């Protein structure tokens, strides 16, 4: 089986096309076959699947998905990679490469036009600075996505997967776990990439729930409450919730009592269920005051 994931194969492609790695785009190509297989397993890629890949690089993982999936749309921002991808993926009519910035793509339109209306799986090897915006775009924009499997900086994966009362638990943990069940799919230390980055990576699987798990009356208020609760980590909830900007201290006290949460607790001690109860109380008081 002709695979691109060895150091030798990757090096040959890069040298043949005289490709220059871009630091600003965070380009590091994965050269470990086992991790690629773990990503495919983690995303549960099977026959009939529609896949969006962000950052295909030279097509190492894209090619493997193309062997199984019904259709893969690979979105690559770097135009110098497009001729390379055209060559490495030439045998796969079910793979389409688009030279665009994923943050500017109308993903709902893309799914409708090119991926049979979905559902889709998102697979990506992301530079850490765009990880959160891309993941949240797919979760918040009503895109029919079932699984998101992303290679991210180890610390970001730790935060997405963190539980209450840990140093990594924060607004990102709550936001991701509000929508998804999380699992660590694979570890990818820096030596598994070319060129070698300064950080270790982790592949995390976010499996989007079909049914809502938490009873939230107003999602906008929920996320604002979570954000305010973590806004100043050292402050108690009574003080940090002042960051909401629309409740007085007395009203915050009432909301905390209503949700049965001690006002001296801090944001990082609350479970997502507790955030849901708290935000419902905040929402009720906010509506009464309108």
C-alpha positions as CSV (number, residue, x, y, z in Angstrom):
1,X,0.0,0.0,0.0
2,X,1.5,3.3,-1.1
3,X,1.5,5.6,1.9
4,X,3.0,9.0,2.3
5,X,3.4,8.9,6.1
6,X,7.1,7.8,6.3
7,X,9.8,10.4,6.8
8,X,11.4,9.3,3.6
9,X,8.2,9.6,1.5
10,X,7.4,13.0,2.9
11,X,10.9,14.3,2.4
12,X,10.9,13.1,-1.3
13,X,7.6,15.0,-2.0
14,X,8.8,18.2,-0.2
15,X,12.2,18.1,-2.1
16,X,10.7,17.3,-5.5
17,X,8.4,20.3,-5.3
18,X,10.9,22.5,-3.5
19,X,8.3,23.2,-0.9
20,X,9.1,25.8,1.8
21,X,7.4,25.2,5.2
22,X,5.5,28.3,6.5
23,X,6.0,29.1,10.2
24,X,3.2,31.6,10.2
25,X,0.8,28.8,9.0
26,X,2.1,26.4,11.6
27,X,3.0,23.8,9.0
28,X,4.4,20.6,10.5
29,X,3.7,17.3,8.6
30,X,2.9,14.2,10.5
31,X,5.3,11.3,9.7
32,X,4.0,8.5,11.9
33,X,1.8,5.8,10.3
34,X,0.5,4.6,13.7
35,X,-0.9,8.0,14.6
36,X,-2.5,8.3,11.2
37,X,-4.2,4.9,11.8
38,X,-5.4,6.1,15.2
39,X,-6.9,9.2,13.7
40,X,-8.8,7.2,11.2
41,X,-10.1,4.9,14.0
42,X,-10.9,7.9,16.3
43,X,-13.0,9.5,13.6
44,X,-14.6,6.1,12.8
45,X,-14.2,6.8,9.1
46,X,-16.2,4.2,7.2
47,X,-17.8,3.6,3.8
48,X,-20.4,6.1,2.9
49,X,-18.9,8.9,5.1
50,X,-18.5,12.5,4.1
51,X,-15.4,14.2,5.5
52,X,-14.0,17.7,5.7
53,X,-10.3,17.9,6.3
54,X,-8.6,21.1,7.3
55,X,-4.9,21.5,6.6
56,X,-4.2,18.4,4.5
57,X,-0.5,19.2,4.0
58,X,0.8,16.9,1.3
59,X,-2.3,14.6,1.6
60,X,-0.9,12.0,3.9
61,X,-4.1,11.5,5.9
62,X,-6.3,12.6,3.1
63,X,-5.2,9.7,0.9
64,X,-6.0,7.2,3.7
65,X,-9.5,8.7,4.2
66,X,-10.0,8.6,0.4
67,X,-9.6,4.8,0.4
68,X,-12.7,4.4,2.6
69,X,-14.9,7.6,2.7
70,X,-17.5,8.4,0.1
71,X,-16.1,11.9,-0.4
72,X,-13.4,14.0,1.2
73,X,-13.2,17.8,0.8
74,X,-9.8,19.0,1.9
75,X,-9.4,22.7,2.7
76,X,-5.9,24.1,2.4
77,X,-5.0,27.8,2.8
78,X,-1.5,27.5,1.3
79,X,-1.7,27.8,-2.5
80,X,1.8,26.4,-2.9
81,X,0.5,23.0,-1.6
82,X,-2.3,22.8,-4.2
83,X,-0.1,21.4,-7.1
84,X,1.4,18.9,-4.6
85,X,-2.0,17.7,-3.5
86,X,-3.2,17.4,-7.1
87,X,-0.3,15.0,-7.7
88,X,-0.4,13.0,-4.5
89,X,-4.2,12.6,-4.6
90,X,-4.5,12.1,-8.4
91,X,-5.9,8.5,-8.0
92,X,-8.8,9.6,-5.9
93,X,-11.7,11.1,-7.8
94,X,-13.7,11.2,-4.5
95,X,-11.3,13.8,-3.0
96,X,-11.7,17.5,-3.7
97,X,-9.2,20.1,-2.7
98,X,-10.2,23.7,-2.0
99,X,-7.7,26.5,-1.6
100,X,-9.4,28.6,1.0
101,X,-9.2,29.8,4.6
102,X,-11.6,27.6,6.6
103,X,-12.6,30.5,8.9
104,X,-14.0,32.3,5.8
105,X,-15.8,29.3,4.3
106,X,-19.6,29.0,4.6
107,X,-19.4,25.5,5.8
108,X,-23.2,24.9,5.7
109,X,-23.2,25.8,2.0
110,X,-20.2,23.6,1.4
111,X,-21.9,20.6,3.1
112,X,-25.0,21.2,1.0
113,X,-23.2,21.6,-2.3
114,X,-20.4,19.1,-2.1
115,X,-21.1,16.7,0.7
116,X,-24.7,15.6,0.0
117,X,-26.0,17.7,2.9
118,X,-24.0,15.7,5.5
119,X,-23.7,14.5,8.1
120,X,-20.0,15.1,8.1
121,X,-16.9,14.4,10.1
122,X,-14.2,17.1,10.6
123,X,-10.6,16.0,10.7
124,X,-7.8,18.5,11.1
125,X,-4.2,19.1,12.0
126,X,-4.5,22.6,13.3
127,X,-2.0,25.3,14.4
128,X,-2.9,26.1,18.0
129,X,-3.9,29.7,17.3
130,X,-6.9,28.7,15.2
131,X,-7.9,25.5,17.0
132,X,-10.6,27.0,19.2
133,X,-12.2,29.2,16.5
134,X,-12.5,26.3,14.1
135,X,-13.8,23.8,16.6
136,X,-16.3,26.3,18.0
137,X,-17.4,27.3,14.4
138,X,-18.3,23.7,13.7
139,X,-20.1,23.2,17.1
140,X,-22.0,26.5,17.1
141,X,-23.0,27.1,13.5
142,X,-25.6,24.3,13.2
143,X,-23.3,22.2,10.9
144,X,-24.4,18.6,10.7
145,X,-21.2,17.3,12.2
146,X,-21.0,13.9,14.1
147,X,-17.3,13.7,14.9
148,X,-14.4,16.2,15.2
149,X,-11.0,14.7,15.4
150,X,-8.2,17.2,15.7
151,X,-4.5,17.2,16.2
152,X,-3.8,20.1,18.6
153,X,-1.1,21.3,20.9
154,X,-1.1,19.0,24.0
155,X,-2.1,21.8,26.4
156,X,-5.2,22.6,24.3
157,X,-6.3,18.9,24.2
158,X,-5.8,18.8,28.0
159,X,-8.1,21.8,28.4
160,X,-10.8,20.4,26.1
161,X,-10.7,17.1,28.0
162,X,-10.4,18.6,31.6
163,X,-12.7,17.8,34.5
164,X,-13.8,20.2,37.3
165,X,-11.2,21.0,40.0
166,X,-8.2,20.6,37.8
167,X,-5.9,23.4,36.6
168,X,-6.8,22.8,33.0
169,X,-10.5,23.1,33.5
170,X,-11.9,26.3,32.1
171,X,-14.4,27.9,29.7
172,X,-13.0,25.9,26.7
173,X,-13.6,22.6,28.7
174,X,-17.2,23.6,29.4
175,X,-17.9,24.8,25.9
176,X,-16.6,21.7,24.2
177,X,-18.1,19.2,26.7
178,X,-21.5,21.0,26.5
179,X,-21.8,19.7,22.9
180,X,-19.5,16.6,22.9
181,X,-18.1,13.5,24.6
182,X,-14.3,13.8,24.5
183,X,-11.6,11.2,24.2
184,X,-7.9,11.3,23.8
185,X,-7.2,9.4,20.6
186,X,-3.4,9.5,20.4
187,X,-0.3,11.3,21.6
188,X,2.0,12.8,19.0
189,X,5.3,13.9,20.4
190,X,7.2,16.5,18.5
191,X,9.6,14.0,16.9
192,X,6.7,12.6,14.8
193,X,6.6,15.8,12.7
194,X,8.6,17.3,9.9
195,X,9.9,19.9,10.6
196,X,9.9,19.3,14.4
197,X,7.7,21.8,16.2
198,X,8.6,23.2,19.7
199,X,5.5,21.6,21.3
200,X,4.0,18.1,21.7
201,X,0.7,17.4,20.2
202,X,-2.4,15.3,21.0
203,X,-5.2,14.0,18.9
204,X,-8.5,14.5,20.6
205,X,-11.8,13.1,19.5
206,X,-15.0,15.2,20.0
207,X,-18.0,13.1,19.5
208,X,-21.0,15.4,19.0
209,X,-24.1,14.2,21.0
210,X,-27.3,13.7,19.0
211,X,-29.4,14.7,22.0
212,X,-28.8,17.7,24.3
213,X,-27.4,16.5,27.6
214,X,-27.9,19.6,29.6
215,X,-31.1,21.5,30.4
216,X,-30.2,25.1,29.4
217,X,-32.9,27.7,28.9
218,X,-30.7,30.3,27.0
219,X,-27.4,29.2,25.5
220,X,-26.2,32.8,25.0
221,X,-26.6,33.4,28.8
222,X,-25.1,30.0,29.6
223,X,-21.9,30.8,27.7
224,X,-21.7,34.3,29.2
225,X,-22.1,32.9,32.7
226,X,-19.4,30.4,32.1
227,X,-17.0,33.0,30.6
228,X,-17.7,35.4,33.6
229,X,-17.1,32.6,36.1
230,X,-13.7,31.9,34.7
231,X,-12.9,35.6,33.9
232,X,-10.9,36.0,37.1
233,X,-10.0,32.5,38.4
234,X,-9.0,33.6,41.8
235,X,-12.3,35.3,42.6
236,X,-15.3,33.7,44.2
237,X,-18.4,33.3,42.0
238,X,-20.1,36.1,43.9
239,X,-17.4,38.5,42.6
240,X,-16.5,37.0,39.2
241,X,-20.1,37.0,38.1
242,X,-20.1,40.8,38.3
243,X,-18.3,40.4,34.9
244,X,-21.7,39.6,33.4
245,X,-22.5,43.3,33.6
246,X,-26.2,43.1,33.9
247,X,-26.9,41.7,37.4
248,X,-26.3,43.5,40.7
249,X,-24.5,41.7,43.6
250,X,-27.7,41.0,45.3
251,X,-29.2,39.5,42.1
252,X,-26.1,37.3,41.8
253,X,-26.6,36.1,45.4
254,X,-30.2,35.2,44.5
255,X,-29.1,33.3,41.4
256,X,-26.5,31.3,43.3
257,X,-29.0,30.5,46.0
258,X,-31.6,29.4,43.5
259,X,-29.0,27.1,41.8
260,X,-28.0,25.8,45.2
261,X,-24.3,26.9,44.7
262,X,-22.2,28.3,47.6
263,X,-21.3,31.9,46.7
264,X,-17.7,31.3,48.0
265,X,-17.0,28.7,45.3
266,X,-14.9,29.4,42.3
267,X,-15.7,28.7,38.6
268,X,-13.3,25.8,38.2
269,X,-15.2,23.8,40.9
270,X,-18.6,23.8,39.0
271,X,-19.7,20.9,36.9
272,X,-21.5,21.6,33.6
273,X,-24.8,20.6,35.3
274,X,-24.2,23.3,37.9
275,X,-23.3,25.9,35.2
276,X,-26.6,25.0,33.5
277,X,-28.6,25.5,36.8
278,X,-26.8,28.8,37.5
279,X,-27.3,30.2,34.0
280,X,-31.0,29.3,34.1
281,X,-31.3,31.3,37.4
282,X,-29.3,34.2,35.8
283,X,-31.5,34.0,32.7
284,X,-34.7,34.1,34.8
285,X,-33.6,37.1,36.9
286,X,-32.3,38.9,33.8
287,X,-35.7,38.4,32.0
288,X,-37.6,39.7,35.1
289,X,-35.5,42.9,35.0
290,X,-36.0,43.7,31.3
